Amino acid sequence: MGLIRNILALIGVVAIVAGVFMAGKMGGMMTLMPGMLSPEMKPIMDVMNQNATGMVTAARNLAPGAAEETASMLKRWVDSKGEIAYTVVWERKVKEGVSLEDIQDALASVASERNIKAVGELPLSEELLARGVQSGVLKVFSYCNPETARKMVDFAPPMAAFLPCRIIVVEKADGLWLYTLNMDMMLKMGQKLDSHPELKEAAWQVRETIWEMMEKASKGEI
């Protein structure tokens, strides 16, 4: 269920900026201040200054664990020297000897056990090779739980943009890797789901399913 497929890059950016701002307020002020006052930061700082009440209201509406998740995202953003994509994903290095077929079998096994529907595959590297373009493995697997998707879209219609969940296999110089969006952003940085206990549980189950898919596929386990 790709909705949880995880918060948009915009929320990731806002979280990171907020984290940087708070870090400056708390202790690294002198180090961070020149960057915070640079012309490039002015549009962001203007929003913060113009609607401080709105920012406080939004912060109070966050789910438990938001601060920890923001810190984790901020660290990845810093470690990657500002690469937003690295900030908002889960990744797994595929164990040596595990093939694309092994990955596919592991994903199918978890999907069957967890009752999540496979809704499509996009073999990009095969298409590239058919066009005469050399490419390592690049394949997208899509999954969805229709009932949970509907409930989440009813709760927050913009989440429809993140359907379905996707797990991507990428071949790099050191072997195969798996990538998917960080679903904890949805559960920990979105609006509280406490008033929707059934949706909260369903969303958590989808999160656990994608996590298990990443774990087992990276090891070729069925």
ROVOMI-834592 format. One line per field, with one value per atom (N, C-alpha, C, O): residue in three letters; x, y, z. Coordinates in steps of 0.2 Angstrom, whole numbers, plus 2048, in hexadecimal, padded with zeros to 3 digits. Layout:
! ROVOMI-834592
rest = [ALA:...] .
xx = [X:...] .
yy = [Y:...] .
zz = [Z:...] .
! end
This chain:
! ROVOMI-834592
rest = [MET:MET:MET:MET:GLY:GLY:GLY:GLY:LEU:LEU:LEU:LEU:ILE:ILE:ILE:ILE:ARG:ARG:ARG:ARG:ASN:ASN:ASN:ASN:ILE:ILE:ILE:ILE:LEU:LEU:LEU:LEU:ALA:ALA:ALA:ALA:LEU:LEU:LEU:LEU:ILE:ILE:ILE:ILE:GLY:GLY:GLY:GLY:VAL:VAL:VAL:VAL:VAL:VAL:VAL:VAL:ALA:ALA:ALA:ALA:ILE:ILE:ILE:ILE:VAL:VAL:VAL:VAL:ALA:ALA:ALA:ALA:GLY:GLY:GLY:GLY:VAL:VAL:VAL:VAL:PHE:PHE:PHE:PHE:MET:MET:MET:MET:ALA:ALA:ALA:ALA:GLY:GLY:GLY:GLY:LYS:LYS:LYS:LYS:MET:MET:MET:MET:GLY:GLY:GLY:GLY:GLY:GLY:GLY:GLY:MET:MET:MET:MET:MET:MET:MET:MET:THR:THR:THR:THR:LEU:LEU:LEU:LEU:MET:MET:MET:MET:PRO:PRO:PRO:PRO:GLY:GLY:GLY:GLY:MET:MET:MET:MET:LEU:LEU:LEU:LEU:SER:SER:SER:SER:PRO:PRO:PRO:PRO:GLU:GLU:GLU:GLU:MET:MET:MET:MET:LYS:LYS:LYS:LYS:PRO:PRO:PRO:PRO:ILE:ILE:ILE:ILE:MET:MET:MET:MET:ASP:ASP:ASP:ASP:VAL:VAL:VAL:VAL:MET:MET:MET:MET:ASN:ASN:ASN:ASN:GLN:GLN:GLN:GLN:ASN:ASN:ASN:ASN:ALA:ALA:ALA:ALA:THR:THR:THR:THR:GLY:GLY:GLY:GLY:MET:MET:MET:MET:VAL:VAL:VAL:VAL:THR:THR:THR:THR:ALA:ALA:ALA:ALA:ALA:ALA:ALA:ALA:ARG:ARG:ARG:ARG:ASN:ASN:ASN:ASN:LEU:LEU:LEU:LEU:ALA:ALA:ALA:ALA:PRO:PRO:PRO:PRO:GLY:GLY:GLY:GLY:ALA:ALA:ALA:ALA:ALA:ALA:ALA:ALA:GLU:GLU:GLU:GLU:GLU:GLU:GLU:GLU:THR:THR:THR:THR:ALA:ALA:ALA:ALA:SER:SER:SER:SER:MET:MET:MET:MET:LEU:LEU:LEU:LEU:LYS:LYS:LYS:LYS:ARG:ARG:ARG:ARG:TRP:TRP:TRP:TRP:VAL:VAL:VAL:VAL:ASP:ASP:ASP:ASP:SER:SER:SER:SER:LYS:LYS:LYS:LYS:GLY:GLY:GLY:GLY:GLU:GLU:GLU:GLU:ILE:ILE:ILE:ILE:ALA:ALA:ALA:ALA:TYR:TYR:TYR:TYR:THR:THR:THR:THR:VAL:VAL:VAL:VAL:VAL:VAL:VAL:VAL:TRP:TRP:TRP:TRP:GLU:GLU:GLU:GLU:ARG:ARG:ARG:ARG:LYS:LYS:LYS:LYS:VAL:VAL:VAL:VAL:LYS:LYS:LYS:LYS:GLU:GLU:GLU:GLU:GLY:GLY:GLY:GLY:VAL:VAL:VAL:VAL:SER:SER:SER:SER:LEU:LEU:LEU:LEU:GLU:GLU:GLU:GLU:ASP:ASP:ASP:ASP:ILE:ILE:ILE:ILE:GLN:GLN:GLN:GLN:ASP:ASP:ASP:ASP:ALA:ALA:ALA:ALA:LEU:LEU:LEU:LEU:ALA:ALA:ALA:ALA:SER:SER:SER:SER:VAL:VAL:VAL:VAL:ALA:ALA:ALA:ALA:SER:SER:SER:SER:GLU:GLU:GLU:GLU:ARG:ARG:ARG:ARG:ASN:ASN:ASN:ASN:ILE:ILE:ILE:ILE:LYS:LYS:LYS:LYS:ALA:ALA:ALA:ALA:VAL:VAL:VAL:VAL:GLY:GLY:GLY:GLY:GLU:GLU:GLU:GLU:LEU:LEU:LEU:LEU:PRO:PRO:PRO:PRO:LEU:LEU:LEU:LEU:SER:SER:SER:SER:GLU:GLU:GLU:GLU:GLU:GLU:GLU:GLU:LEU:LEU:LEU:LEU:LEU:LEU:LEU:LEU:ALA:ALA:ALA:ALA:ARG:ARG:ARG:ARG:GLY:GLY:GLY:GLY:VAL:VAL:VAL:VAL:GLN:GLN:GLN:GLN:SER:SER:SER:SER:GLY:GLY:GLY:GLY:VAL:VAL:VAL:VAL:LEU:LEU:LEU:LEU:LYS:LYS:LYS:LYS:VAL:VAL:VAL:VAL:PHE:PHE:PHE:PHE:SER:SER:SER:SER:TYR:TYR:TYR:TYR:CYS:CYS:CYS:CYS:ASN:ASN:ASN:ASN:PRO:PRO:PRO:PRO:GLU:GLU:GLU:GLU:THR:THR:THR:THR:ALA:ALA:ALA:ALA:ARG:ARG:ARG:ARG:LYS:LYS:LYS:LYS:MET:MET:MET:MET:VAL:VAL:VAL:VAL:ASP:ASP:ASP:ASP:PHE:PHE:PHE:PHE:ALA:ALA:ALA:ALA:PRO:PRO:PRO:PRO:PRO:PRO:PRO:PRO:MET:MET:MET:MET:ALA:ALA:ALA:ALA:ALA:ALA:ALA:ALA:PHE:PHE:PHE:PHE:LEU:LEU:LEU:LEU:PRO:PRO:PRO:PRO:CYS:CYS:CYS:CYS:ARG:ARG:ARG:ARG:ILE:ILE:ILE:ILE:ILE:ILE:ILE:ILE:VAL:VAL:VAL:VAL:VAL:VAL:VAL:VAL:GLU:GLU:GLU:GLU:LYS:LYS:LYS:LYS:ALA:ALA:ALA:ALA:ASP:ASP:ASP:ASP:GLY:GLY:GLY:GLY:LEU:LEU:LEU:LEU:TRP:TRP:TRP:TRP:LEU:LEU:LEU:LEU:TYR:TYR:TYR:TYR:THR:THR:THR:THR:LEU:LEU:LEU:LEU:ASN:ASN:ASN:ASN:MET:MET:MET:MET:ASP:ASP:ASP:ASP:MET:MET:MET:MET:MET:MET:MET:MET:LEU:LEU:LEU:LEU:LYS:LYS:LYS:LYS:MET:MET:MET:MET:GLY:GLY:GLY:GLY:GLN:GLN:GLN:GLN:LYS:LYS:LYS:LYS:LEU:LEU:LEU:LEU:ASP:ASP:ASP:ASP:SER:SER:SER:SER:HIS:HIS:HIS:HIS:PRO:PRO:PRO:PRO:GLU:GLU:GLU:GLU:LEU:LEU:LEU:LEU:LYS:LYS:LYS:LYS:GLU:GLU:GLU:GLU:ALA:ALA:ALA:ALA:ALA:ALA:ALA:ALA:TRP:TRP:TRP:TRP:GLN:GLN:GLN:GLN:VAL:VAL:VAL:VAL:ARG:ARG:ARG:ARG:GLU:GLU:GLU:GLU:THR:THR:THR:THR:ILE:ILE:ILE:ILE:TRP:TRP:TRP:TRP:GLU:GLU:GLU:GLU:MET:MET:MET:MET:MET:MET:MET:MET:GLU:GLU:GLU:GLU:LYS:LYS:LYS:LYS:ALA:ALA:ALA:ALA:SER:SER:SER:SER:LYS:LYS:LYS:LYS:GLY:GLY:GLY:GLY:GLU:GLU:GLU:GLU:ILE:ILE:ILE:ILE] .
xx = [804:800:804:807:806:80B:809:80E:803:802:807:80B:808:80D:813:819:813:819:81C:821:81A:81D:81E:822:81C:81C:820:825:81D:821:827:829:82B:831:831:835:82B:82A:82A:82D:827:826:82D:82F:831:838:83C:840:83B:83F:83D:841:837:834:837:839:837:83A:841:843:845:84C:84D:851:84A:84B:849:84D:844:842:847:849:84A:84F:855:858:857:85D:85C:860:855:854:854:857:851:852:859:85B:85D:864:867:86B:866:869:867:86B:860:85E:861:862:862:864:86C:86E:870:877:87C:881:87A:87F:87D:87F:87B:878:87D:87C:883:888:88B:88C:88B:88D:888:889:881:87C:879:876:87A:877:879:874:87F:880:87C:87A:87B:877:870:86D:86D:866:865:85F:86A:868:86A:86A:86C:86E:868:862:869:863:85F:859:863:85F:85A:855:85C:857:851:84D:852:84D:845:841:844:83D:83A:835:83F:83D:83C:837:841:840:83A:837:839:833:82C:828:82C:826:826:820:82B:82C:82A:826:82C:82B:824:821:821:81A:815:80F:816:811:813:813:816:819:813:814:80D:808:806:805:806:804:809:807:80F:815:814:815:812:811:80B:80C:806:800:801:7FF:805:807:80B:80A:810:814:811:812:80C:808:803:801:802:7FE:802:7FF:808:80C:80C:80A:80D:80C:812:817:812:817:81D:81C:823:829:82B:830:828:82A:831:834:832:839:83F:844:83E:843:844:849:83E:83E:841:845:840:843:84A:84E:84D:854:857:85D:854:857:857:85C:852:852:857:85B:858:85D:864:868:865:86C:86D:873:868:869:86A:86E:867:868:86F:872:871:878:87D:882:87C:881:881:887:87C:87C:87D:87D:87F:881:87B:87C:875:86F:86B:867:86C:868:861:861:85C:855:853:850:854:852:855:851:85B:85E:85B:85B:858:855:84F:84D:84B:844:843:83E:849:848:84B:84F:848:84B:84F:84D:855:859:85C:85D:85D:860:865:864:86B:870:86E:86D:86D:86C:872:877:870:876:879:876:87F:883:880:87F:87F:87D:875:873:872:86A:869:86B:865:864:85D:859:85C:856:850:84B:851:84B:84A:844:84F:84E:84B:846:84C:849:842:83D:840:839:835:830:838:835:834:82E:838:838:832:82E:832:82D:826:821:825:81F:81D:817:821:820:81D:818:820:81E:817:813:816:810:80A:805:80B:806:805:7FF:80A:809:805:801:807:804:7FE:7FB:7FC:7F6:7F6:7F2:7FC:7FC:7FD:800:7FA:7F9:7FE:800:801:806:802:7FE:804:800:804:801:80A:80E:815:818:819:820:822:81F:828:82A:832:836:833:83A:83E:83F:840:843:849:84B:84D:854:853:856:84D:84C:849:84B:846:843:849:84A:84E:854:858:85A:859:85D:859:85D:853:84F:850:84F:852:853:85A:85C:85E:865:869:86F:866:86A:86C:868:873:875:873:873:871:86F:86F:86E:871:871:86A:865:868:861:85E:861:858:854:84D:84A:84A:843:83F:841:839:834:82E:82B:82D:828:823:825:81C:817:812:810:810:80B:806:807:800:7FB:7F6:7F5:7F4:7EE:7E8:7E8:7E4:7DE:7DA:7D9:7D8:7D4:7D8:7D5:7DE:7E2:7E3:7E3:7E5:7E6:7E0:7E0:7DA:7D4:7D3:7D1:7D4:7D3:7D8:7D6:7DE:7E3:7E2:7E3:7DF:7DE:7D8:7D7:7D3:7CD:7D0:7CD:7D5:7D8:7DC:7DB:7E0:7E4:7E4:7E9:7E0:7DF:7E6:7E7:7EA:7F1:7F5:7F9:7F4:7F8:7F7:7FB:7F1:7F0:7F6:7F7:7FA:800:805:80A:805:80A:808:80C:803:801:804:804:806:806:80D:811:80E:815:819:817:820:824:82B:82D:82D:834:838:836:83E:842:848:84C:84A:851:855:854:85B:860:867:869:86A:870:875:875:87A:87F:886:886:88B:892:893:897:891:892:88C:88C:888:883:87C:87B:877:870:86E:870:86A:867:85F:85D:85C:855:853:856:84E:84C:845:841:842:83B:83B:83F:835:835:834:831:836:836:82F:82C:82C:825:824:81E:829:829:827:824:829:827:81F:81D:81C:814:812:80E:814:811:814:810:81A:81D:81D:81E:81C:81D:816:816:811:80B:806:809:800:7FB:7FA:7FA:7F8:7F7:7F1:7EC:7F2:7EC:7E8:7E4:7E9:7E6:7DF:7DC:7DC:7D5:7D2:7CC:7D7:7D5:7D9:7DD:7D7:7DB:7DB:7E0:7D6:7D6:7DB:7DF:7DB:7E0:7E7:7EB:7E8:7EE:7F1:7F7:7ED:7F0:7F1:7F6:7EC:7ED:7F4:7F7:7F5:7FB:801:806:801:807:808:80E:803:804:807:80B:805:808:80F:814:811:818:81C:821:819:81D:81E:823:819:819:81F:823:81F:825:82B:830:82C:832:834:83A:82F:831:833:838:830:832:839:83D:83B:842:847:84C:845:84A:84B:850:845:845:848:84C:846:848:850:853:852:85A:85E:864:85B:85E:85C:85F:857:854:851:851:84D:84A:843:83F:840:839:836:830] .
yy = [7FA:800:806:808:809:80D:814:818:816:81C:81D:822:818:818:818:819:817:817:81D:81F:820:824:82B:82D:82E:835:838:835:83D:841:844:845:845:848:84F:851:852:859:858:85C:853:853:851:853:84D:84B:852:853:856:85C:861:863:861:865:863:866:85C:859:85A:85C:85A:85B:862:864:867:86E:870:873:86D:86E:86B:86E:865:862:867:868:869:86E:874:876:877:87D:87B:87F:876:874:873:875:870:86E:875:876:87A:880:884:887:883:886:883:886:87C:879:879:878:87A:87A:87B:87F:879:87B:881:882:886:88C:890:892:891:895:891:895:88B:887:887:888:886:886:88D:88D:892:898:89B:89E:89B:89E:89B:89E:894:891:892:893:893:894:89B:89D:8A0:8A7:8A8:8AE:8A3:8A4:8A6:8A4:8A9:8AB:8A4:8A5:89F:899:896:893:898:895:89A:899:8A0:8A5:8A3:8A4:8A0:89E:899:89A:895:890:894:893:898:89C:8A0:8A2:8A3:8A7:8A4:8A6:89E:899:898:899:897:895:89C:89B:8A1:8A7:8AA:8AD:8A9:8AC:8A8:8AA:8A1:89D:899:892:89C:898:894:88E:897:893:88D:888:88E:888:883:87D:884:87F:87C:876:87F:87C:878:872:87A:876:86F:86A:870:86A:865:85F:868:864:860:85A:863:860:85A:856:85B:856:850:84B:850:84A:844:845:83E:838:837:83A:833:831:82F:82B:830:82E:833:832:839:83D:840:841:842:845:840:842:83A:835:834:833:833:832:838:837:83E:844:844:846:842:841:83C:83E:837:832:834:833:838:83A:840:840:844:849:846:849:841:83E:83B:83C:838:835:83B:83A:840:846:849:84B:84A:84C:847:849:841:83C:83C:83A:83D:83D:843:844:848:84F:852:856:851:854:851:854:84A:846:844:840:848:846:83F:83C:83C:835:831:82C:831:82D:82E:82A:834:836:832:831:831:82E:827:825:823:81C:817:819:811:80B:808:808:805:801:7FB:7FB:7F6:7F0:7EE:7EE:7EC:7E9:7E1:7DE:7DF:7D8:7D3:7D5:7CE:7C9:7C7:7C5:7C6:7C3:7BC:7B8:7BB:7B4:7B4:7AF:7B9:7BA:7BD:7C2:7B9:7BC:7C0:7C0:7C3:7C6:7C1:7C3:7BB:7B6:7B5:7B4:7B4:7B3:7B9:7B8:7BF:7C5:7C4:7C6:7C3:7C3:7BD:7BF:7B8:7B2:7B4:7B3:7B8:7BA:7BF:7BF:7C4:7C9:7C6:7C7:7C1:7BE:7BA:7B9:7B6:7B3:7B7:7B5:7BD:7C1:7C4:7C5:7C6:7C9:7C4:7C6:7BD:7B8:7B7:7B7:7B7:7B6:7BC:7BB:7C2:7C8:7CB:7D0:7C8:7C9:7D1:7D5:7D2:7D8:7D7:7D2:7DB:7D9:7DC:7E2:7D7:7D9:7DD:7D9:7E3:7E7:7E9:7EC:7E6:7E8:7E7:7E8:7E6:7E6:7EA:7EA:7EE:7F2:7F0:7F3:7EB:7E9:7EE:7ED:7F4:7F9:7F7:7F9:7F3:7F1:7ED:7ED:7E8:7E4:7E9:7E7:7EE:7F2:7F6:7F7:7F8:7FC:7F7:7F9:7F1:7EC:7EB:7EA:7EB:7EA:7F0:7EF:7F5:7FB:7FC:801:7F7:7F8:7FC:7FE:7FD:801:7FC:7F9:7FC:7F8:7FA:800:7F5:7F7:7F1:7EC:7F3:7EE:7ED:7F1:7E9:7E8:7EE:7F1:7EF:7F5:7F3:7F3:7F0:7EE:7F0:7F0:7F2:7F5:7F0:7ED:7EE:7EA:7EE:7F2:7EE:7F2:7ED:7E8:7F0:7EC:7F1:7F7:7EE:7F2:7EE:7E8:7F1:7EE:7F3:7F8:7F1:7F6:7F9:7FE:7F4:7F7:7FC:802:7FB:800:806:80C:805:80B:80F:816:80C:810:814:81A:811:814:81A:81F:819:81E:824:82A:823:828:82C:832:829:82C:831:836:82E:832:838:83D:837:83C:83B:838:83E:83D:83E:83A:843:844:83D:83C:839:833:82E:82A:830:82C:82C:828:832:833:82E:82D:82A:826:81E:81A:81D:816:814:818:80E:809:809:80D:804:803:800:7FC:802:7FF:7FD:801:7F8:7F5:7F5:7F2:7F8:7F8:7F5:7F6:7F1:7ED:7F1:7F2:7F3:7F7:7F3:7F1:7F2:7EF:7F5:7F9:7F5:7FA:7F6:7F0:7FA:7F7:7F1:7ED:7F2:7ED:7E7:7E4:7E7:7E2:7E5:7EB:7E1:7E3:7E6:7E5:7EB:7EF:7EF:7EF:7F0:7F1:7F8:7FA:7FB:802:802:800:806:807:80E:80F:811:817:815:810:81A:819:819:81F:814:814:817:818:817:81A:821:824:825:82C:82D:831:828:828:828:82B:822:821:825:826:828:82C:833:837:835:83C:83F:845:83B:83E:83F:83F:841:842:83C:837:83D:838:834:837:82D:829:826:821:829:826:826:822:82B:82B:826:826:823:81E:817:815:814:80E:808:805:807:802:804:800:80A:80C:80C:80A:80E:80E:807:806:802:7FB:7F9:7F5:7FA:7F8:7FB:7F8:802:805:802:801:800:7FD:7F6:7F4:7F2:7EC:7EC:7E8:7F2:7F3:7F4:7F2:7F9:7FA:7F4:7F3:7F0:7EA:7E5:7E2:7E5:7E1:7E3:7DF:7E9:7EC:7EB:7E9:7EC:7EB:7E3:7E2:7DF:7D8:7D6:7D2:7D9:7D8:7DA:7D6:7E0:7E2:7DD:7DC:7DB:7D7:7D0:7CE:7CD:7C6:7C6:7C2:7CB:7CC:7CD:7CA:7D1:7D2:7CC:7CC:7C7:7C1:7BB:7B5:7BC:7B7:7B1:7AC:7B3:7AF:7AE:7B3:7A8:7A7:7A4:7A2] .
zz = [800:800:800:805:7FA:7F9:7FC:7FD:7FE:802:807:808:80B:810:80D:810:807:803:803:800:807:80B:80A:805:80D:80E:808:806:806:801:802:808:7FD:7FE:802:805:800:803:80B:80E:80D:815:817:81D:813:815:816:81A:811:811:817:81A:818:81D:824:828:825:82B:82C:831:826:827:828:82D:825:827:82E:831:830:837:83C:841:83A:83E:83E:843:838:838:83C:840:83C:840:847:84B:849:850:853:858:84E:850:852:856:84D:84E:855:858:856:85C:863:868:862:868:869:86F:865:867:861:863:85B:856:852:84C:856:853:84F:849:852:84F:848:843:848:842:83D:837:83F:83A:838:832:83C:83A:834:830:831:82B:825:821:826:821:821:81C:827:828:826:824:826:824:81D:81B:819:812:80E:810:808:804:802:801:801:7FF:804:802:80A:810:811:815:80E:810:80F:813:809:808:80E:810:810:815:81C:820:81D:824:824:829:81E:81D:81F:823:81D:81F:826:82A:829:830:834:839:832:836:835:839:82F:82D:831:832:832:835:83A:83A:83F:845:848:84A:849:84C:848:84B:842:83D:83E:83E:83F:83F:846:846:84B:852:852:854:84F:84E:84A:84C:845:841:845:845:848:84D:852:853:855:85A:857:85B:851:84E:84B:849:84C:84A:84F:854:84B:84F:854:853:859:85D:859:854:85B:857:852:84E:851:84C:84D:848:853:854:852:84F:854:853:84B:849:848:841:83D:838:83F:83D:83D:839:843:845:840:83E:83F:83B:834:830:831:82B:82A:825:82F:82F:82E:82B:832:832:82B:828:828:821:81C:817:81D:818:819:814:81F:820:81D:81A:81F:81D:815:812:812:80A:807:801:80B:809:805:800:808:805:800:7FC:7FF:7FA:7FD:802:7FB:7FE:7FD:802:7F8:7F6:7FC:7FE:7FD:802:809:80D:80A:811:812:817:80C:80D:80B:80A:80B:809:80E:813:80E:811:80B:806:80D:808:80C:812:807:80A:804:7FE:806:802:801:806:7FB:7FA:7FB:7F9:7FF:801:7FB:7F6:7FB:7F5:7F4:7F8:7ED:7EB:7EA:7E7:7ED:7EC:7E5:7E4:7E1:7DA:7DA:7DF:7D4:7D3:7D4:7D7:7D2:7D2:7DA:7DC:7DE:7E5:7E8:7EC:7E6:7E9:7E7:7EB:7E1:7DF:7E3:7E4:7E4:7E7:7EF:7F1:7F2:7F9:7F9:7FE:7F5:7F5:7F4:7F7:7EF:7EE:7F4:7F5:7F7:7FD:803:806:804:809:807:80C:801:7FF:800:802:7FF:7FF:807:809:80B:812:815:81A:813:816:813:815:80E:80A:807:808:804:801:7F9:7F7:7F5:7EE:7EA:7EA:7E6:7E1:7DB:7D8:7DA:7D5:7CE:7CA:7CE:7C8:7C9:7CE:7C3:7C3:7BD:7B8:7BE:7B8:7B7:7BB:7B3:7B1:7AD:7A7:7B0:7AC:7A9:7A3:7AC:7A9:7A3:79E:7A3:79D:797:792:799:794:791:78B:795:792:78E:789:790:78C:785:780:785:77F:77A:774:77D:779:777:774:779:778:77D:77B:783:788:78D:790:78F:794:79B:79C:79F:7A5:7AA:7A8:7B0:7B6:7B8:7B5:7BC:7BE:7C1:7C5:7BF:7C1:7C0:7BB:7C6:7C6:7CB:7D1:7CA:7CF:7D0:7CB:7D6:7D9:7DC:7E1:7DB:7DE:7E2:7DF:7E7:7EC:7EF:7EF:7F0:7F3:7F7:7F6:7FD:801:7FF:802:7FB:7F9:7FE:7FE:803:809:80D:80E:80E:812:80E:811:808:803:803:804:803:803:809:809:80F:815:816:819:814:814:810:812:80A:805:808:807:80B:80F:814:815:818:81D:81B:81E:816:813:80B:809:808:800:7FD:7F8:7FE:7FB:7FB:7F7:800:800:7FA:7F9:7F6:7F0:7EB:7E7:7EC:7E7:7E9:7E5:7EE:7F0:7F0:7F2:7EC:7EB:7E4:7E0:7E4:7E9:7EC:7EB:7F1:7F4:7EF:7EA:7EF:7EA:7ED:7F1:7EB:7EC:7E6:7E1:7E6:7E0:7E1:7E6:7DC:7DC:7D7:7D1:7DA:7D6:7D6:7DC:7D0:7D0:7D0:7CC:7D5:7D6:7D5:7D4:7D5:7D4:7D9:7D7:7DF:7E4:7E5:7EA:7E0:7E0:7E0:7DE:7E2:7E2:7E9:7EE:7E8:7EE:7ED:7E8:7F3:7F3:7F6:7FB:7F3:7F5:7F6:7F2:7FB:7FC:800:803:7FF:803:80B:80C:80F:816:819:819:81B:81D:824:826:828:82E:82E:833:829:828:829:82C:825:825:82C:82F:830:836:83C:841:83B:841:83F:844:839:837:834:833:833:830:836:83C:835:83A:83E:83C:844:849:846:844:847:845:84B:84A:851:857:856:859:853:852:84D:84C:84A:844:846:842:84B:84D:848:848:844:83F:83A:837:838:833:835:832:83B:83E:83E:83D:840:840:839:838:835:82E:82B:827:82C:829:82C:829:833:836:833:832:831:82E:827:825:823:81D:81E:81A:823:824:826:823:82A:82C:826:825:821:81B:817:815:816:811:815:811:81B:81F:81E:81D:81F:81E:817:816:812:80B:80A:807:80D:80C:80F:80C:815:819:816:814:814:811:80A:808:806:7FF:7FF:7FA:803:804:805:804:808:80A:806:806:801:7FD:801:7FF:807:80B:809:807:809:808:80E:80E] .
! end
